[in-house]
Amino acid sequence: MPLRTLLLATVLATATTPMATAAPDATTYYLDCRHGDDTATGTSPAAPWRTLAQAGAHTYAPGERLLLKRGTECEGVLAPNGKGADGAPVQIDAYGSTSESKPHIDGGGARAALLLANTEQWEIRNLDLSNTGPDTKTDRRAGLYVELTDYGVAHHFVVEDIDVHDIHGADFKDPDPSGGILFTVKGSKTPTRFDHLSVSRSTVRHVDRTGIATSSTWKRGTDAGRMQSTSVMFTHNKVYDVGGDGIVVQKSRGALVEHNYVDGFNMRSADYNAGVWAWDSDDVLYQYNEVTGGHGTRDSMAYDIDGGNNRNVYRYNYSHDNEGGFLLVCNAADMASDGNRAHDNISINDRNTASRYGVVSIVCGASTDTRVYRNTIVTNRPDTALVANDNNLTGVTFQDNVFVGTAGQDSPIRDTVSTYRNNLYWHTDQPRDAAGVRADPLLRSAEPSAPDDVRLKGGSPARGAGSIKGGGDDGTTYDYFGNPIPDPPNIGADQSS
């Protein structure tokens, strides 16, 4: 990824969107599903509407707000009409005492509890969404669902501090899944995408099948810019107990995925799933994420470099205790996956005991110029490979990584074709790495269970033994722990002096 792209992503990461007030000439509407009255004006807390249907029947103009009473329980679908404008989005938020719970909407088995279709310029905050209904194998359901069909470019969606839980949706994956917070593009006539889409500080819990995601039916074609969503930011979210994928960026360019926590994914799905990953997306930056609790060995890895991904970067991420492993490199058929990087990450006690897979798995089709460097990868499972490339796929280079297997029962590296340069091996080995260091890295703990445990002790043979000068090819200047990267660098994720 070019340095300018990383710098732009960092700027976007630090930008915040304060809660806007209603425009001077715009109206604020109030909804209280317990004590409201649909014959009321709805324009003051003393005269709120009562039903979601009444609130959805209004066509909202730029700058208008719909506020739901805290502590209230609403059943059905909120599907408002209208759209905002630049600097004057339509807002949905809560009112009342903050000591009361967020207003709750249960979709009752509909497509979504909150549904926005063919619109733009919306900001949504402080809601509690569920969508129960009978268990189903055929019905797509979501908490928040934004759908564009042959719309063109839809600008500015902000989602903050919403809770989504108990979504009883069918196990449909792309391009139109069930799940928690979903942004979907459909159609085939007008190239359609999102521009400036932000989901932050939100929680998704016990949903089927996807936690937070974008998806699209559009094919890349010769002009990816016409179908790739831009300025997508998924930050500071928490995802628990999802049937399938945790957080997915699909058909996007320049997205930022950072400071998210995923615990428990692929819990009930029959499909392939991962914790945090992208599909058919370019220049995506993933950093400061933590993924754990991946269930099952049909994928179920924390992070994934998948089909059609180009110049994506995983750095400063933590993966641990996933049954499907740490990282998948999997280029889909008839797609290009080029220039991707995974560096300065930590993997502790990930595993994958299924055939073809390991802590790091190279499967599907060959990628080009995929570099995995300066990571620390430790497993306590002798029955799993640290790297598995049983399909003999080329295009991956491993350099300056610390690989630690299980003491007394060395964890293998099954890979005869990837390039290995200057890695450190302990209780494992890669004989084709002539410059490799074969010694105890002297980690702080012989049985690591947290990132601090893989810091290097004084006298570690990994210190000063790295071969990648500077920060690599994307301008990185510090490590997972915030230490400046020295010259020469250390091997692995800890660059302390």
KALIN-V343520 format. One record per backbone hydrogen bond with DSSP energy under -1.0 kcal/mol. CO is the residue of the C=O (numbers start at 0). NH is the residue of the N-H. E is the energy in kcal/mol with one decimal. If there is no record, write none. Layout:
CO:NH:E + CO:NH:E
This chain:
1:5:-1.5 + 2:6:-2.5 + 3:7:-2.1 + 4:8:-2.3 + 5:9:-2.3 + 6:10:-2.1 + 7:11:-2.4 + 8:12:-2.1 + 9:13:-1.5 + 22:25:-2.0 + 26:64:-1.8 + 28:66:-3.1 + 29:48:-2.8 + 30:68:-2.8 + 31:35:-2.3 + 36:39:-1.8 + 41:29:-2.9 + 43:46:-1.7 + 46:41:-1.9 + 47:36:-2.7 + 48:31:-3.1 + 50:54:-1.8 + 51:55:-2.5 + 52:56:-1.3 + 57:80:-1.3 + 59:82:-1.1 + 60:63:-2.2 + 63:90:-2.1 + 64:28:-3.2 + 65:92:-2.2 + 66:30:-2.4 + 67:94:-2.2 + 68:71:-1.5 + 71:103:-2.3 + 73:105:-2.3 + 77:114:-2.5 + 80:59:-2.3 + 84:87:-2.7 + 87:62:-1.3 + 87:84:-1.4 + 89:122:-2.5 + 90:65:-2.9 + 91:124:-2.5 + 92:67:-2.8 + 94:69:-2.8 + 96:99:-1.7 + 100:70:-1.9 + 102:127:-2.5 + 103:73:-3.1 + 104:129:-2.5 + 105:75:-2.8 + 106:109:-1.1 + 112:77:-2.8 + 113:144:-2.6 + 115:146:-2.8 + 119:83:-1.8 + 120:89:-2.5 + 121:157:-2.1 + 122:91:-2.7 + 123:159:-2.6 + 126:162:-2.7 + 127:104:-2.7 + 128:164:-2.3 + 129:106:-2.6 + 130:167:-2.3 + 138:169:-2.5 + 140:178:-2.3 + 142:113:-2.4 + 143:181:-2.7 + 144:115:-2.3 + 145:183:-3.1 + 146:117:-2.8 + 147:185:-3.3 + 151:192:-1.9 + 153:194:-2.4 + 154:120:-2.8 + 155:121:-1.8 + 156:197:-2.9 + 157:123:-3.2 + 158:199:-2.7 + 159:125:-1.3 + 161:202:-2.1 + 162:128:-3.4 + 163:204:-2.6 + 165:130:-1.6 + 166:168:-1.3 + 166:207:-1.6 + 169:171:-2.0 + 171:177:-1.2 + 177:209:-1.7 + 179:142:-1.2 + 179:143:-2.4 + 180:212:-2.2 + 181:145:-2.5 + 182:214:-2.0 + 183:147:-2.5 + 184:216:-1.4 + 185:149:-1.8 + 192:153:-2.4 + 193:229:-2.2 + 194:155:-2.3 + 195:156:-2.3 + 196:232:-3.0 + 197:158:-2.8 + 198:234:-2.2 + 199:160:-1.6 + 201:237:-2.5 + 202:163:-3.0 + 203:239:-3.0 + 204:165:-1.4 + 205:166:-1.2 + 206:242:-2.8 + 208:243:-3.3 + 209:179:-2.3 + 210:180:-2.5 + 211:247:-2.5 + 212:182:-2.1 + 214:184:-1.7 + 222:225:-1.5 + 223:226:-1.7 + 223:227:-1.9 + 228:252:-2.9 + 229:195:-2.2 + 230:196:-1.9 + 231:255:-2.6 + 232:198:-2.7 + 233:257:-1.6 + 234:200:-1.4 + 236:260:-2.5 + 237:203:-2.8 + 238:262:-2.8 + 239:205:-1.7 + 241:266:-2.0 + 242:267:-1.6 + 242:268:-2.0 + 243:265:-2.3 + 244:210:-1.9 + 245:211:-2.1 + 246:276:-2.1 + 247:213:-1.4 + 248:278:-2.2 + 250:228:-2.7 + 251:281:-2.1 + 254:284:-2.4 + 255:233:-2.4 + 256:286:-2.0 + 257:235:-1.8 + 259:289:-2.4 + 260:238:-3.0 + 261:291:-2.5 + 262:240:-1.9 + 263:241:-2.5 + 264:294:-2.3 + 272:299:-2.7 + 273:245:-1.9 + 274:246:-2.7 + 276:248:-2.2 + 278:250:-2.7 + 280:309:-1.7 + 281:253:-2.5 + 283:312:-2.8 + 284:256:-2.8 + 285:314:-2.6 + 286:258:-1.5 + 288:317:-2.9 + 289:261:-2.7 + 290:319:-1.9 + 291:263:-2.3 + 293:322:-2.6 + 296:298:-1.5 + 299:323:-1.3 + 300:274:-2.1 + 301:275:-2.8 + 302:327:-1.6 + 304:329:-3.0 + 305:308:-1.4 + 306:279:-3.1 + 309:282:-2.6 + 311:340:-2.8 + 312:285:-3.0 + 313:342:-2.6 + 316:345:-2.4 + 317:290:-2.2 + 318:347:-2.4 + 321:324:-1.1 + 321:350:-2.4 + 324:301:-1.7 + 325:302:-2.2 + 326:360:-2.6 + 327:304:-3.4 + 328:362:-2.2 + 330:364:-1.7 + 331:334:-1.3 + 336:367:-2.4 + 337:310:-2.4 + 339:370:-2.3 + 340:313:-2.2 + 341:372:-1.7 + 343:315:-1.1 + 344:375:-2.0 + 345:318:-2.5 + 346:377:-2.9 + 347:320:-1.5 + 353:356:-1.6 + 358:325:-2.5 + 358:326:-1.9 + 359:387:-2.5 + 360:328:-2.9 + 364:330:-1.4 + 367:338:-1.5 + 369:396:-2.5 + 370:341:-2.3 + 371:398:-2.1 + 372:343:-1.2 + 374:401:-2.7 + 375:346:-2.7 + 376:403:-2.6 + 377:348:-2.6 + 380:383:-1.1 + 384:358:-3.0 + 385:359:-1.4 + 386:413:-2.9 + 387:361:-2.6 + 388:391:-1.6 + 394:369:-2.9 + 395:418:-2.3 + 396:371:-3.2 + 397:420:-2.8 + 398:373:-1.5 + 399:491:-2.6 + 400:423:-2.9 + 401:376:-3.1 + 402:425:-2.0 + 403:378:-2.1 + 405:408:-1.6 + 411:385:-2.9 + 412:414:-1.1 + 413:388:-3.1 + 418:397:-3.3 + 420:399:-1.6 + 422:436:-2.5 + 423:402:-3.0 + 425:404:-2.8 + 426:410:-1.5 + 429:432:-2.3 + 431:433:-1.3 + 432:435:-1.4 + 436:424:-3.1 + 441:456:-3.0 + 449:452:-1.6 + 450:453:-1.9 + 451:454:-1.4 + 452:444:-1.9 + 454:443:-1.9 + 456:459:-1.5 + 459:462:-1.5 + 461:464:-1.5 + 461:490:-2.2 + 468:471:-1.1 + 476:484:-2.4 + 478:481:-1.5 + 482:478:-2.5 + 488:465:-2.9
